[in-house]
Amino acid sequence: MEQDPIDALYARANRHGVAMSRICDEAGVARSTPSRWRNSKNGASMTVLRRLNEKLDEIIAERASPADAPSEAAA
C-alpha cells in the first residue's frame, strides 16, 4: 500500500530533523495546513503539497552544502 503523500512529507521531514513549522514558514504556507490535511485525510492541495516538498528539498540541500564547511585555504 502506498503511503499517503502528507504522511510521507511528515516522515521525510522527521528523518531529516526538519520541523514542519519551518517548512511551512519558508514556503509561505499556514502552519496549520499540513496538520489539517493530515487529520482529515482530504482537501490536500497538490500545488501546496508540491511547494512544501520542494521547500523541504531545499532545506535538506542547504544542510548538505559544502559551503558551510571550513575552507581548505583557511587551514
N, C-alpha and C positions, 0 to 999 in steps of 0.2 A: 504494500500500500504506500502510495506517495505521500510525503509529509506536506501538511498544509503550508502554503508559502509564508504565512505570518509566523507560524511556529518555526519555520526554517530560518527566518530572519532573526528571531529571538535567539535561536540556538547558535547561529553563526556569530552574532554579537557577543553572546556569552563565552563562546570558545575563544574569542579574541580579546575578551575583557573590556568590551566597549559598552558603555551604558546606553540604553535605548534613548534616554533623555538627550544625550549628546548628539546622537544620530539625528533625532528629530529637530533639535535646535539648529544644527548646521544645515539641515535640509529644508528648513523653513516650514516644518510640519508641526501642528499642535502635539504636545507630548501625549495627550490623551488618545490620539487617533489610533496608534497600533494596539493599545490596550483595549479600546472599544471594539476594534475588529476582532481581536483575539477572543474576547468574551462572548461576542455574538456570533462569530464564525461566518458573518456575511457582511456585505457592504464594502468590502475592501476595494479601493480604487487601484487598479493595476498601474496607473500612471504614478500615483503617490508611492505605492509599494516599490516600483522600479526606482524612483528617486531615492527612497530610503536605502535600498540595496546598493545603489551607485555611491551614495554618501558613505556607507559602511566600507565599500571597496576603497574609497579614497583615504579614509582614516587608517585602514589596515596598511595601505601602501605607504602612507606617511610614516607609520611606525617602523616599517621595514626599510625606509630610505637611508642610504648610506650618508646622506647629507648631515645627519645628526652625529655620525661617527667622527671621532677626532681625526684630523688631517695627518697624514704621514709626514707632510712637510713641516708640521709643527713639532714633530718629535725630535 
